Amino acid sequence: MADKEAIQKIKLEIQKGMQLVKCRKCGCMKEILENLLVSLPSIEIEECSDLIQNIRSWLKKMQPVEYACLGCKYCFPAVATNILTANFPSLIQTVSLSCKFEIKEKIWPPVPGEYFAFCEGSTCPVAISTLASIELAETLANIRPNGLCIVGKTETENIGIDKVIKNTITNPTIRFLIVAGQDPQGHHSGKTLLALSEKGVAKDMKVIDAPGRRPILRNVSHSEVESFRRQVQLVNMMGCEDTKMIIDKIDELSKKVISSCECKECSELTPSPKILSVPKILARVPKKLKMDRAGYFVIIPSLDKKIIIVEHYAYDNKLLHIIEGKDASSIYSTIIENGWLRELSHAAYLGRELAKAEFSLKYGSKYIQDKAPGKAEKNTE
């Protein structure tokens, strides 16, 4: 792709994204605008000067950032960044940050998330990531084919893969990871998983040769990545949403493990690596209100423990806190007291979502978190 054509394509992608309310509140968009403003002056073509003027105008239209990334199936800033790095690879420098996940001792999977787990020992050596195909994960979970250990979505090329690694290496029974479903455009979590398996990560924890927008693993160590690569063989079925084909592959892989070795013996030869955790914060009645910080929250009702788990992330996807509580009011009070909310609209959104999560715990109904406070507004402009 010629340089001029690449700049025009970048402009078009950002222009489309800036028309959406959710993008104007997203850390993805803010980051690429700021990066381009610094990077583009080094490219001596007329199109860059025009794009710089547009960027300055777009930055003025940005609203306070409410979330780092929504994991959208099509992410405009992610696609624009991929075009930029493919044509001008020296422009954007990645920053290596570190953070940790909550690890539940003696409970598997140790990292909470939207997964369906059925581990029954050596008879289930297969894990499945359905990428952006959420309904495919639910369908396979309902069928629960023999040999399936865990199945769930992986929508982002960083946090999503961090969780896959931790939940996989803590169960030595798992020998295969089927990567199926539709790969999210822009984030390319499926292609990032394949690159990770083949080439690993660089010193800065960036997945080598991964096409995703920000394939930097901030919640795992080098040793955890290498344990994952040694233990698990990836099976590429990207694009496949045919449940019969996937179930047939599960059966084939399960028979392969049984014919080659006993999983108990393999488990003894491959001890689970030690993984780090962050302190838990117990929700309590607030002493004071201080709303001067920002971040975004992932809400996970835990049916087995009868509590609500809330993960608090910074804009760069760094996990800051984990809050646990039995009811919505104690959790949002704790969040407000600690100053982890800045916008009233975000507070209202969080209260609503926590109430839904509390309802799901009480009645056993399924909980699905709304992705953004501004989601309902996107069709109004």
NORUR-V968128 format. One line per field, one symbol per residue. ss: DSSP state (a for helix, b for strand, c for the rest). phi: phi as a letter, one per 40 degrees, with the letter a starting at -180 (. if undefined). A space follows every 10 residues. Layout:
BEGIN
ss = ???
phi = ???
END
This chain:
BEGIN
ss = ccaaaaaaaa aaaaaaaccc aaaacbaaaa aaaaaaaaaa aacccaaaaa aaaaaaaaaa acccccbccc cccbcaaaaa aaaaaaaccc cccccccccc cccccccccc ccccbbbccc cccccbbbbc cccaaaaaaa aaaccccbbb bbccccccaa aaaaaaaaac cccccbbbbb bcccbcccaa aaaaaaaaac bccccbbccc cccccbcccc caaaaaaaaa acbbbbbbcc ccaaaaaaaa aaaaaaaaaa ccaaaaaaac cccccccccb bbcccccccc cccccbbbbb bbccccbbbb bbbcccccbb bbbbbccaaa aaaaaaaccc cccaaaaaaa aaaaaaaaaa aaaccccccc ccccaaaccc c
phi = .cdccccccc dcccdccccb ccccbbcdcd cccccccccc dcccbcdccc cccccccccc ccbdcbacac gcdbbdcccc cccccccbcc cbccbcbbab bcbccgbbcc bcicbbbbdb gccbcbbbbc fccccccccc cccfcdgcca aacacbcbdd cdcdcccccc bcccbbbcbb gccccgcfcc ccccccccbg bcccgcccgc cccacbcbbb bdcccccccc cbbcbcbdgc bccccccccd cccccccccc acdccccccb ccccbcbbcc bccaccbaba bbbbibbbbb cbcccfbbbb cbbcccgccc abbbacaccc ccccccdcgc bbbccccccc cccccccccc ccbgccbbcc cadcdccccc b
END
